[in-house]
Amino acid sequence: MTPARQVQVWLVGLVVAIVILYALRAVLLPFVAGMAIAYLCDPVADRLEKWRFPRTLATLTVIVGAILLFVMALLLVVPLLQAQTVSFIERVPSYGSALRGLVESLLVALQDRVTPEQMEQVRQAAGEQLTKLLGQLGRLIGAAFTSGLAFINLLSLVFITPIVAFYLLRDWDPMIERLDQLLPRHQSATVKLLLGRMDERLAGFVRGQLIVASILGVFYATALSLVGLEFGLAVGLLAGVASIVPFLGSVGGFVLSVGLALLQFDSVLPVLIVAGIFVVGQVAEGNFLTPKLVGKRVGLHPVWVIFALLAGGSLLGLLGMLLAMPIAAVVSVLVEFVVERYRGSWLYHGGLFTDGDDAGDS
């Protein structure tokens, strides 16, 4: 079979896989989630095996431990988040009034600098924009409530995910061996090299970013609560979860927290302290946490991560967001591989490059 024919076969297989994935998207979520859990927990199960645990017992220990940690987190955090969320919804009208008063004070300050006609135009424009803002906020809360109901409906899948994760984690190593036997023999070394890079990049990013997000979530929630910011716990935890996507948590949490602080506090100092919390968090994330826990070798650019998550969520919803990171890692490694091959080809060197030359010297 010619190389061109092989490429055609693999492209046809890729298209068929994408079609099947799209057709079965409604039922794939627990299986993809279970595979993600098995992938992330495999190093822990391997470590337990080294400690003389049978693979089944190691798998059961890891899965049960993960479930217990998840349940404990829910029992500790959910009641507090629920109380703060209900309180926030009740306070939305008062926040709207406070925001309207802030706008009115700004308009009063402008009266001496503009003509009455311009003042009326500014007043009308501000009123229209404030009405739109409150309307969008109401729709956002309604959408969040609807999504919450949808999430409750998805809880039935939670019972499937641990079962899938258990069996995949238990049989992870044999599955990898069987897949290795299916690789094309003449390209086995290259494929293994690429798969190794993908695994290193994906595992390093996901595991590291989860640890970073957890640390930042605890820091933001604790610091904002100590400052006395209303809903500080909910905002801090939300900012921590959003920190899985680089910069999203710090920027979103900064805007939301400072906005709430401006509406709550009468002095400037608490607002500055709230802003300083996110500055400290961002400095710690960029200069210590991410370099130490994720590492520069991972090589997934934040813009590429954000694009992958948005694209995956737009195409397949939550399932697409789960698949976004593996696909992003695969694409980034393949692009680098193609660039390496290009820099070692006659296309790059203009026909002067030979196999004995060192491509790195160019």
Contacts in CASP RR format, 6 or more apart in sequence:
PFRMAT RR
TARGET T0000
AUTHOR 0000-0000-0000
METHOD contacts of the structure
MODEL  1
MTPARQVQVWLVGLVVAIVILYALRAVLLPFVAGMAIAYLCDPVADRLEK
WRFPRTLATLTVIVGAILLFVMALLLVVPLLQAQTVSFIERVPSYGSALR
GLVESLLVALQDRVTPEQMEQVRQAAGEQLTKLLGQLGRLIGAAFTSGLA
FINLLSLVFITPIVAFYLLRDWDPMIERLDQLLPRHQSATVKLLLGRMDE
RLAGFVRGQLIVASILGVFYATALSLVGLEFGLAVGLLAGVASIVPFLGS
VGGFVLSVGLALLQFDSVLPVLIVAGIFVVGQVAEGNFLTPKLVGKRVGL
HPVWVIFALLAGGSLLGLLGMLLAMPIAAVVSVLVEFVVERYRGSWLYHG
GLFTDGDDAGDS
1 9 0 8 1.000
21 28 0 8 1.000
22 316 0 8 1.000
25 316 0 8 1.000
25 319 0 8 1.000
28 319 0 8 1.000
29 154 0 8 1.000
29 157 0 8 1.000
29 318 0 8 1.000
29 319 0 8 1.000
29 322 0 8 1.000
30 157 0 8 1.000
30 158 0 8 1.000
30 160 0 8 1.000
30 161 0 8 1.000
30 164 0 8 1.000
31 160 0 8 1.000
31 164 0 8 1.000
32 319 0 8 1.000
32 322 0 8 1.000
32 323 0 8 1.000
33 157 0 8 1.000
33 161 0 8 1.000
33 164 0 8 1.000
33 165 0 8 1.000
33 322 0 8 1.000
34 161 0 8 1.000
34 162 0 8 1.000
34 164 0 8 1.000
34 165 0 8 1.000
34 168 0 8 1.000
35 164 0 8 1.000
35 165 0 8 1.000
35 168 0 8 1.000
36 322 0 8 1.000
37 63 0 8 1.000
37 66 0 8 1.000
37 161 0 8 1.000
37 162 0 8 1.000
37 165 0 8 1.000
37 169 0 8 1.000
38 164 0 8 1.000
38 165 0 8 1.000
38 168 0 8 1.000
38 169 0 8 1.000
38 172 0 8 1.000
39 172 0 8 1.000
39 203 0 8 1.000
40 203 0 8 1.000
40 206 0 8 1.000
40 207 0 8 1.000
41 62 0 8 1.000
41 63 0 8 1.000
41 66 0 8 1.000
41 165 0 8 1.000
41 169 0 8 1.000
42 169 0 8 1.000
42 172 0 8 1.000
44 62 0 8 1.000
45 55 0 8 1.000
45 58 0 8 1.000
45 59 0 8 1.000
45 62 0 8 1.000
45 169 0 8 1.000
45 172 0 8 1.000
48 57 0 8 1.000
48 58 0 8 1.000
48 61 0 8 1.000
48 62 0 8 1.000
49 55 0 8 1.000
49 58 0 8 1.000
53 61 0 8 1.000
55 170 0 8 1.000
55 173 0 8 1.000
56 170 0 8 1.000
59 166 0 8 1.000
59 169 0 8 1.000
59 170 0 8 1.000
60 166 0 8 1.000
62 169 0 8 1.000
63 162 0 8 1.000
63 165 0 8 1.000
63 166 0 8 1.000
63 169 0 8 1.000
67 162 0 8 1.000
77 237 0 8 1.000
80 233 0 8 1.000
80 234 0 8 1.000
81 233 0 8 1.000
81 234 0 8 1.000
81 237 0 8 1.000
84 230 0 8 1.000
84 231 0 8 1.000
84 232 0 8 1.000
84 233 0 8 1.000
84 234 0 8 1.000
85 234 0 8 1.000
87 230 0 8 1.000
87 231 0 8 1.000
88 230 0 8 1.000
88 231 0 8 1.000
88 234 0 8 1.000
89 141 0 8 1.000
91 230 0 8 1.000
92 137 0 8 1.000
92 138 0 8 1.000
92 141 0 8 1.000
95 263 0 8 1.000
96 130 0 8 1.000
96 134 0 8 1.000
98 263 0 8 1.000
99 130 0 8 1.000
99 133 0 8 1.000
99 263 0 8 1.000
100 130 0 8 1.000
102 262 0 8 1.000
103 126 0 8 1.000
103 127 0 8 1.000
103 130 0 8 1.000
107 119 0 8 1.000
107 122 0 8 1.000
107 123 0 8 1.000
107 126 0 8 1.000
110 119 0 8 1.000
110 122 0 8 1.000
111 119 0 8 1.000
114 122 0 8 1.000
154 318 0 8 1.000
168 175 0 8 1.000
180 188 0 8 1.000
180 192 0 8 1.000
183 191 0 8 1.000
183 192 0 8 1.000
184 191 0 8 1.000
194 333 0 8 1.000
194 334 0 8 1.000
194 337 0 8 1.000
197 333 0 8 1.000
197 336 0 8 1.000
198 326 0 8 1.000
198 329 0 8 1.000
198 330 0 8 1.000
198 333 0 8 1.000
200 297 0 8 1.000
200 298 0 8 1.000
201 298 0 8 1.000
201 299 0 8 1.000
201 300 0 8 1.000
201 329 0 8 1.000
201 332 0 8 1.000
201 333 0 8 1.000
202 325 0 8 1.000
202 326 0 8 1.000
202 329 0 8 1.000
204 294 0 8 1.000
204 295 0 8 1.000
204 298 0 8 1.000
205 294 0 8 1.000
205 298 0 8 1.000
205 299 0 8 1.000
205 300 0 8 1.000
205 305 0 8 1.000
205 325 0 8 1.000
205 329 0 8 1.000
206 325 0 8 1.000
208 293 0 8 1.000
208 294 0 8 1.000
209 243 0 8 1.000
209 244 0 8 1.000
209 246 0 8 1.000
209 294 0 8 1.000
210 244 0 8 1.000
211 293 0 8 1.000
212 243 0 8 1.000
212 285 0 8 1.000
212 289 0 8 1.000
212 290 0 8 1.000
212 293 0 8 1.000
212 294 0 8 1.000
213 240 0 8 1.000
213 241 0 8 1.000
213 242 0 8 1.000
213 243 0 8 1.000
213 244 0 8 1.000
214 240 0 8 1.000
215 289 0 8 1.000
216 239 0 8 1.000
216 240 0 8 1.000
216 243 0 8 1.000
216 249 0 8 1.000
216 250 0 8 1.000
216 281 0 8 1.000
216 284 0 8 1.000
216 285 0 8 1.000
216 289 0 8 1.000
217 236 0 8 1.000
217 237 0 8 1.000
217 239 0 8 1.000
217 240 0 8 1.000
217 241 0 8 1.000
217 243 0 8 1.000
219 281 0 8 1.000
219 284 0 8 1.000
220 235 0 8 1.000
220 236 0 8 1.000
220 237 0 8 1.000
220 239 0 8 1.000
220 240 0 8 1.000
220 253 0 8 1.000
220 277 0 8 1.000
220 278 0 8 1.000
220 281 0 8 1.000
221 232 0 8 1.000
221 233 0 8 1.000
221 235 0 8 1.000
221 236 0 8 1.000
221 237 0 8 1.000
223 277 0 8 1.000
224 232 0 8 1.000
224 233 0 8 1.000
224 235 0 8 1.000
224 236 0 8 1.000
224 257 0 8 1.000
224 274 0 8 1.000
224 277 0 8 1.000
225 232 0 8 1.000
225 233 0 8 1.000
227 270 0 8 1.000
227 273 0 8 1.000
227 274 0 8 1.000
227 277 0 8 1.000
228 270 0 8 1.000
229 235 0 8 1.000
229 257 0 8 1.000
229 260 0 8 1.000
229 261 0 8 1.000
229 264 0 8 1.000
229 270 0 8 1.000
229 274 0 8 1.000
230 260 0 8 1.000
230 264 0 8 1.000
231 260 0 8 1.000
232 257 0 8 1.000
232 260 0 8 1.000
235 253 0 8 1.000
235 256 0 8 1.000
235 257 0 8 1.000
235 260 0 8 1.000
236 253 0 8 1.000
236 257 0 8 1.000
238 253 0 8 1.000
238 256 0 8 1.000
239 249 0 8 1.000
239 250 0 8 1.000
239 252 0 8 1.000
239 253 0 8 1.000
239 256 0 8 1.000
239 257 0 8 1.000
239 278 0 8 1.000
240 249 0 8 1.000
241 249 0 8 1.000
242 248 0 8 1.000
242 249 0 8 1.000
242 252 0 8 1.000
242 253 0 8 1.000
243 249 0 8 1.000
243 250 0 8 1.000
243 285 0 8 1.000
245 302 0 8 1.000
245 305 0 8 1.000
245 306 0 8 1.000
245 309 0 8 1.000
246 290 0 8 1.000
246 302 0 8 1.000
246 305 0 8 1.000
246 306 0 8 1.000
247 282 0 8 1.000
247 302 0 8 1.000
248 306 0 8 1.000
250 278 0 8 1.000
250 281 0 8 1.000
250 282 0 8 1.000
250 285 0 8 1.000
253 278 0 8 1.000
254 275 0 8 1.000
254 278 0 8 1.000
257 274 0 8 1.000
257 275 0 8 1.000
257 277 0 8 1.000
257 278 0 8 1.000
258 271 0 8 1.000
258 274 0 8 1.000
258 275 0 8 1.000
261 270 0 8 1.000
261 271 0 8 1.000
261 274 0 8 1.000
261 275 0 8 1.000
262 271 0 8 1.000
264 270 0 8 1.000
265 271 0 8 1.000
299 332 0 8 1.000
300 328 0 8 1.000
300 329 0 8 1.000
300 332 0 8 1.000
304 328 0 8 1.000
304 332 0 8 1.000
305 325 0 8 1.000
305 328 0 8 1.000
308 324 0 8 1.000
308 325 0 8 1.000
308 327 0 8 1.000
308 328 0 8 1.000
309 321 0 8 1.000
309 324 0 8 1.000
309 325 0 8 1.000
311 324 0 8 1.000
312 320 0 8 1.000
312 321 0 8 1.000
312 323 0 8 1.000
312 324 0 8 1.000
313 320 0 8 1.000
313 321 0 8 1.000
313 324 0 8 1.000
316 323 0 8 1.000
340 359 0 8 1.000
342 348 0 8 1.000
343 359 0 8 1.000
343 360 0 8 1.000
343 362 0 8 1.000
344 353 0 8 1.000
344 359 0 8 1.000
344 362 0 8 1.000
345 353 0 8 1.000
346 352 0 8 1.000
346 353 0 8 1.000
348 362 0 8 1.000
349 357 0 8 1.000
349 362 0 8 1.000
353 359 0 8 1.000
353 362 0 8 1.000
END
